[in-house]
Amino acid sequence: MADQGRMGMVSKLNTVFGKRILSLCFFSSFLLHLLFLITPEAACEPYHKITIDGNLGDWSAGEKIVNDSGDGNVMDKIDGLYVTWDADNLYIGVNYKIDGYGMMLYLDTDYGSSAGFDDLTKIDTWDKDAKFSAAGFKPDFMYGSWDGDGGNFYKITSSVTASWISAACATDFSADVPGTEIAIGWDSLFPSGFTAGTRLAVFASLCDGSSLAIDGVPSNISAALPEVDTCTVVSCDTDSNGVPDRLSSSNFSISSVRMPKIFSPNSDGMNDNLDIIVSLSKSAVVYIKAYSIEGKKVWQGTSRLSEAGELTMTWNGRDFSNSMLKNGIYIMNIRAANSSGEEVYENKAVAIVK
């Protein structure tokens, strides 16, 4: 009877361990399958940040979406309109200079949709008698500045009301390339998340005490200010993958990122750490973050300055509290920033299997 009991216990243990091993095999197979299917750009990080100081000298030529005249004469006129972005912010620059006037900017974050407002002639703040007749252009946000002050950014909540929202704004008429710069967080523009296929539309105008006047960009087609019959449209997500498109303007790049697809941080001395080998085309500061598959940041490494070539950084599979993370897929976001302010990134998926 004792032998039968022992045999029964052994049989149960074999069954339990067999099921656990089988489950682990299935889990590992599932993770490997996902690793080869997952998009390499599941999270996006910045390419190019603009310093918000009112000096438009740090914008590239490709970021000038409207060149009003190009003659360099900016007194009481708008000479250019700039738009760029990174993973965190939308940046807008207006090259102009005024004395005794104001500047207004209108932004439509879902160009072509029915959302937004085309008649702001009774709005309770910065009422400049503006009406918009360009097809598809219904502003959702606006900015106003008077005689060179920093100005404020607003969400248009109805045809008669607007609410201030946080945005970095600066104006400097003494700069080499004078004007206004604005940085607005994508999360302020899209509280429910960045919309796949986003197209923005922008219009900027000078104004006097009562209405849009003097000069606007792009120039009206046939209407006279304060009516606006035009706008400039910018596509921010041409591949409709739900993140702002990557931008590039130089040969600065992350040439490659090499790392295992699976590691086992279980403190057994075998494959406990993930070594991430980053190859850079130029000297840069390298940052590494880890995200869960749901998009939650779970770890961030210490930044490292590296010359052109290879740099190895290590993650031990633990979170901010130094607790071991559970089995699953994680996205390693590798970002490099050079001394010119350019930023590039790569994303790699890795599975923790213990």
Number of C-alpha atoms within 10 A of each C-alpha: 6 7 8 9 10 11 12 12 12 12 12 12 12 12 12 12 12 12 12 12 12 12 12 14 12 12 15 19 12 12 21 16 11 15 19 11 9 14 13 16 16 20 19 22 21 20 23 23 22 23 18 19 18 25 24 24 13 13 18 11 10 11 16 18 19 20 16 19 12 11 8 13 13 19 14 17 20 29 25 23 24 21 20 23 24 22 19 17 22 20 23 24 28 29 29 25 26 19 11 11 17 24 29 23 20 23 26 25 24 21 23 16 12 11 15 22 19 20 18 21 16 14 18 13 15 22 17 22 16 20 18 19 15 15 13 19 31 26 26 23 23 22 20 23 22 20 17 21 16 19 20 18 25 20 19 22 14 15 15 15 15 19 14 14 14 13 18 18 23 22 27 21 21 11 13 11 20 23 28 28 25 26 23 19 18 18 12 15 19 12 10 9 12 18 18 15 18 20 17 20 22 27 25 26 25 28 26 15 13 11 20 25 19 16 19 26 25 23 20 17 11 10 12 13 22 21 19 26 20 23 27 17 18 17 15 22 18 15 13 14 16 18 23 27 19 17 16 14 12 7 8 20 21 23 14 12 17 12 17 13 16 20 20 19 23 17 12 9 9 10 15 17 17 21 16 19 15 22 19 21 15 19 16 25 16 24 18 22 18 25 20 16 15 10 12 11 17 17 19 16 14 9 14 14 13 19 13 14 13 15 16 15 16 13 19 19 24 16 17 11 8 10 9 14 18 13 16 17 22 23 25 25 23 21 24 29 23 17 10 11 14 20 24 22 21 22 21 23 25 22 21 21 18 17
